[in-house]
Amino acid sequence: MTLTIKFLNAMFRQWGVYMDKPLETYLLATYEEEPFPNEWSEQDLYEQIRKLIFKYEQGKLDIAIPSAEERQKIQEM
């Protein structure tokens, strides 16, 4: 499962969290592709994004769009 804007908006509405454009762009770029040879489950996406939102709210998340290689490393975590 890959992250879509529809799925992301539904998550943010459910959690009652405001999503600004830079965070949205970062999350979509980070989770736009499956971590080959594995794939994300809905639960994986929820948990990973929840952790990133927590870091973002604390000011500990660099939301610069990572390169393709960096995104692959993130997905392998």
Secondary structure, DSSP 8 states (H G I E B T S, - for coil): ----HHHHHHHHHHHT----HHHHHHHHHHTSS--TTS---HHHHHHHHHHHHHHHHTT----S---HHHHHHHHH-
